[in-house]
Amino acid sequence: MLRAAVRGLKWLFIAILFGGVALPAALLIWQAVTPNVVIQRAGAGRFVSASTSSAFFQPSLTTVATTQGSLIVVGLFSAPRNQPLEIVEWSQTSGLQLCAVGRPDTCLLLAGAWAGTLRPTAARARTFNFQGHGLAGSNVGLWLFLGCIVTLMAGVGWACADAQLEDKTDSSCEPPAIEGPGT
């Protein structure tokens, strides 16, 4: 019975090591070497003005007025008047973002839903959409962290059960002690 439990813990350890450590580690490496590219975009008009509001415990929100309407972004946004703006979705960044065209350093997360239609870019066919498949870096990092903890627990369980089996096997192989007048 104990031998079967040790064998089961060994296979559980190997399965958890593969599924909880090796797989998320490989996904994180793949994500690190894959470029973050725009996979969908839509025009948002030209920049007109921006006004910022903030609360004590909340991030700053900026209402960006464009020639097509108003958008609210998280953070502070400014651009030259008549600067073309676009809504973009990145392959490795969560959520839609407002950016000045050709300036990825100006991108800020939209504060709410956007009702417009996004057009796929040429890069969409060549890159893997990590966000679309729920593989954000934080999700996979948490998966790896929990996998390491569970792997450690399974390894300790396997080692303890194996040690107990060794003790039981060693004690059953020893010949019984002979008790007599000289002992």
TAUR-V405282 format. One record per residue. N is the residue number from 1. RES is the residue in three letters. SS is DSSP state (A for helix, B for strand, O for the rest). PHI is phi in whole degrees, 0 to 359 (* if undefined). NEAR is the number of other C-alpha atoms within 10 Angstrom. Layout:
n->N res->RES ss->SS phi->PHI near->NEAR
n->N res->RES ss->SS phi->PHI near->NEAR
//
This chain:
n->1 res->MET ss->O phi->* near->6
n->2 res->LEU ss->A phi->293 near->12
n->3 res->ARG ss->A phi->297 near->13
n->4 res->ALA ss->A phi->292 near->9
n->5 res->ALA ss->A phi->294 near->14
n->6 res->VAL ss->A phi->295 near->20
n->7 res->ARG ss->A phi->297 near->14
n->8 res->GLY ss->A phi->297 near->13
n->9 res->LEU ss->A phi->294 near->20
n->10 res->LYS ss->A phi->297 near->19
n->11 res->TRP ss->A phi->291 near->14
n->12 res->LEU ss->A phi->296 near->16
n->13 res->PHE ss->A phi->301 near->22
n->14 res->ILE ss->A phi->296 near->15
n->15 res->ALA ss->A phi->296 near->14
n->16 res->ILE ss->A phi->291 near->20
n->17 res->LEU ss->A phi->299 near->19
n->18 res->PHE ss->A phi->288 near->15
n->19 res->GLY ss->A phi->282 near->16
n->20 res->GLY ss->A phi->256 near->22
n->21 res->VAL ss->A phi->237 near->20
n->22 res->ALA ss->A phi->295 near->16
n->23 res->LEU ss->A phi->295 near->17
n->24 res->PRO ss->A phi->294 near->22
n->25 res->ALA ss->A phi->295 near->18
n->26 res->ALA ss->A phi->295 near->12
n->27 res->LEU ss->A phi->296 near->16
n->28 res->LEU ss->A phi->294 near->19
n->29 res->ILE ss->A phi->294 near->11
n->30 res->TRP ss->A phi->299 near->12
n->31 res->GLN ss->A phi->294 near->20
n->32 res->ALA ss->A phi->292 near->12
n->33 res->VAL ss->A phi->268 near->8
n->34 res->THR ss->O phi->272 near->14
n->35 res->PRO ss->O phi->291 near->13
n->36 res->ASN ss->O phi->274 near->16
n->37 res->VAL ss->O phi->239 near->20
n->38 res->VAL ss->B phi->285 near->21
n->39 res->ILE ss->B phi->256 near->22
n->40 res->GLN ss->B phi->214 near->19
n->41 res->ARG ss->B phi->206 near->19
n->42 res->ALA ss->B phi->205 near->17
n->43 res->GLY ss->B phi->289 near->18
n->44 res->ALA ss->B phi->241 near->23
n->45 res->GLY ss->B phi->92 near->18
n->46 res->ARG ss->B phi->249 near->21
n->47 res->PHE ss->B phi->294 near->22
n->48 res->VAL ss->B phi->248 near->19
n->49 res->SER ss->B phi->199 near->17
n->50 res->ALA ss->B phi->215 near->17
n->51 res->SER ss->B phi->227 near->13
n->52 res->THR ss->B phi->252 near->16
n->53 res->SER ss->B phi->223 near->12
n->54 res->SER ss->O phi->210 near->12
n->55 res->ALA ss->O phi->245 near->8
n->56 res->PHE ss->O phi->297 near->6
n->57 res->PHE ss->O phi->253 near->6
n->58 res->GLN ss->O phi->239 near->9
n->59 res->PRO ss->O phi->290 near->12
n->60 res->SER ss->O phi->293 near->15
n->61 res->LEU ss->B phi->243 near->19
n->62 res->THR ss->B phi->240 near->23
n->63 res->THR ss->B phi->270 near->19
n->64 res->VAL ss->B phi->257 near->21
n->65 res->ALA ss->B phi->270 near->18
n->66 res->THR ss->B phi->237 near->20
n->67 res->THR ss->O phi->291 near->14
n->68 res->GLN ss->O phi->254 near->12
n->69 res->GLY ss->B phi->151 near->12
n->70 res->SER ss->B phi->239 near->17
n->71 res->LEU ss->B phi->230 near->19
n->72 res->ILE ss->B phi->246 near->22
n->73 res->VAL ss->B phi->240 near->22
n->74 res->VAL ss->B phi->270 near->20
n->75 res->GLY ss->O phi->113 near->18
n->76 res->LEU ss->O phi->259 near->17
n->77 res->PHE ss->O phi->229 near->22
n->78 res->SER ss->O phi->208 near->16
n->79 res->ALA ss->O phi->201 near->17
n->80 res->PRO ss->O phi->294 near->11
n->81 res->ARG ss->O phi->303 near->11
n->82 res->ASN ss->O phi->71 near->13
n->83 res->GLN ss->O phi->292 near->14
n->84 res->PRO ss->B phi->294 near->19
n->85 res->LEU ss->B phi->242 near->22
n->86 res->GLU ss->B phi->214 near->17
n->87 res->ILE ss->B phi->262 near->26
n->88 res->VAL ss->B phi->231 near->29
n->89 res->GLU ss->B phi->236 near->24
n->90 res->TRP ss->B phi->266 near->21
n->91 res->SER ss->O phi->288 near->24
n->92 res->GLN ss->O phi->236 near->22
n->93 res->THR ss->O phi->241 near->18
n->94 res->SER ss->O phi->284 near->16
n->95 res->GLY ss->O phi->88 near->17
n->96 res->LEU ss->B phi->278 near->22
n->97 res->GLN ss->B phi->228 near->22
n->98 res->LEU ss->B phi->263 near->26
n->99 res->CYS ss->B phi->224 near->23
n->100 res->ALA ss->B phi->285 near->22
n->101 res->VAL ss->O phi->302 near->17
n->102 res->GLY ss->O phi->78 near->10
n->103 res->ARG ss->B phi->231 near->9
n->104 res->PRO ss->B phi->297 near->14
n->105 res->ASP ss->B phi->287 near->8
n->106 res->THR ss->B phi->263 near->15
n->107 res->CYS ss->B phi->291 near->20
n->108 res->LEU ss->B phi->227 near->22
n->109 res->LEU ss->B phi->293 near->19
n->110 res->LEU ss->B phi->292 near->21
n->111 res->ALA ss->O phi->280 near->17
n->112 res->GLY ss->O phi->212 near->12
n->113 res->ALA ss->O phi->286 near->10
n->114 res->TRP ss->O phi->238 near->13
n->115 res->ALA ss->O phi->272 near->6
n->116 res->GLY ss->O phi->282 near->10
n->117 res->THR ss->O phi->254 near->11
n->118 res->LEU ss->O phi->262 near->16
n->119 res->ARG ss->B phi->258 near->13
n->120 res->PRO ss->B phi->295 near->15
n->121 res->THR ss->O phi->264 near->16
n->122 res->ALA ss->A phi->295 near->11
n->123 res->ALA ss->A phi->290 near->13
n->124 res->ARG ss->A phi->300 near->15
n->125 res->ALA ss->A phi->287 near->10
n->126 res->ARG ss->O phi->262 near->10
n->127 res->THR ss->O phi->233 near->15
n->128 res->PHE ss->O phi->270 near->19
n->129 res->ASN ss->O phi->273 near->22
n->130 res->PHE ss->O phi->298 near->19
n->131 res->GLN ss->A phi->295 near->16
n->132 res->GLY ss->A phi->295 near->14
n->133 res->HIS ss->A phi->258 near->8
n->134 res->GLY ss->O phi->75 near->11
n->135 res->LEU ss->O phi->254 near->18
n->136 res->ALA ss->O phi->295 near->18
n->137 res->GLY ss->A phi->305 near->19
n->138 res->SER ss->A phi->292 near->10
n->139 res->ASN ss->A phi->295 near->12
n->140 res->VAL ss->A phi->290 near->20
n->141 res->GLY ss->A phi->297 near->16
n->142 res->LEU ss->A phi->295 near->12
n->143 res->TRP ss->A phi->302 near->17
n->144 res->LEU ss->A phi->295 near->21
n->145 res->PHE ss->A phi->300 near->16
n->146 res->LEU ss->A phi->294 near->14
n->147 res->GLY ss->A phi->298 near->21
n->148 res->CYS ss->A phi->296 near->17
n->149 res->ILE ss->A phi->295 near->13
n->150 res->VAL ss->A phi->293 near->17
n->151 res->THR ss->A phi->297 near->22
n->152 res->LEU ss->A phi->299 near->15
n->153 res->MET ss->A phi->296 near->13
n->154 res->ALA ss->A phi->294 near->20
n->155 res->GLY ss->A phi->295 near->19
n->156 res->VAL ss->A phi->295 near->14
n->157 res->GLY ss->A phi->299 near->16
n->158 res->TRP ss->A phi->295 near->21
n->159 res->ALA ss->A phi->296 near->15
n->160 res->CYS ss->A phi->295 near->13
n->161 res->ALA ss->A phi->294 near->19
n->162 res->ASP ss->A phi->294 near->19
n->163 res->ALA ss->A phi->296 near->13
n->164 res->GLN ss->A phi->294 near->15
n->165 res->LEU ss->A phi->294 near->17
n->166 res->GLU ss->A phi->299 near->13
n->167 res->ASP ss->A phi->299 near->11
n->168 res->LYS ss->A phi->293 near->12
n->169 res->THR ss->A phi->291 near->11
n->170 res->ASP ss->A phi->294 near->10
n->171 res->SER ss->A phi->288 near->11
n->172 res->SER ss->A phi->278 near->10
n->173 res->CYS ss->A phi->272 near->8
n->174 res->GLU ss->O phi->285 near->8
n->175 res->PRO ss->O phi->291 near->7
n->176 res->PRO ss->O phi->296 near->8
n->177 res->ALA ss->O phi->288 near->7
n->178 res->ILE ss->O phi->265 near->8
n->179 res->GLU ss->O phi->260 near->7
n->180 res->GLY ss->O phi->206 near->6
n->181 res->PRO ss->O phi->295 near->5
n->182 res->GLY ss->O phi->270 near->5
n->183 res->THR ss->O phi->260 near->6
//
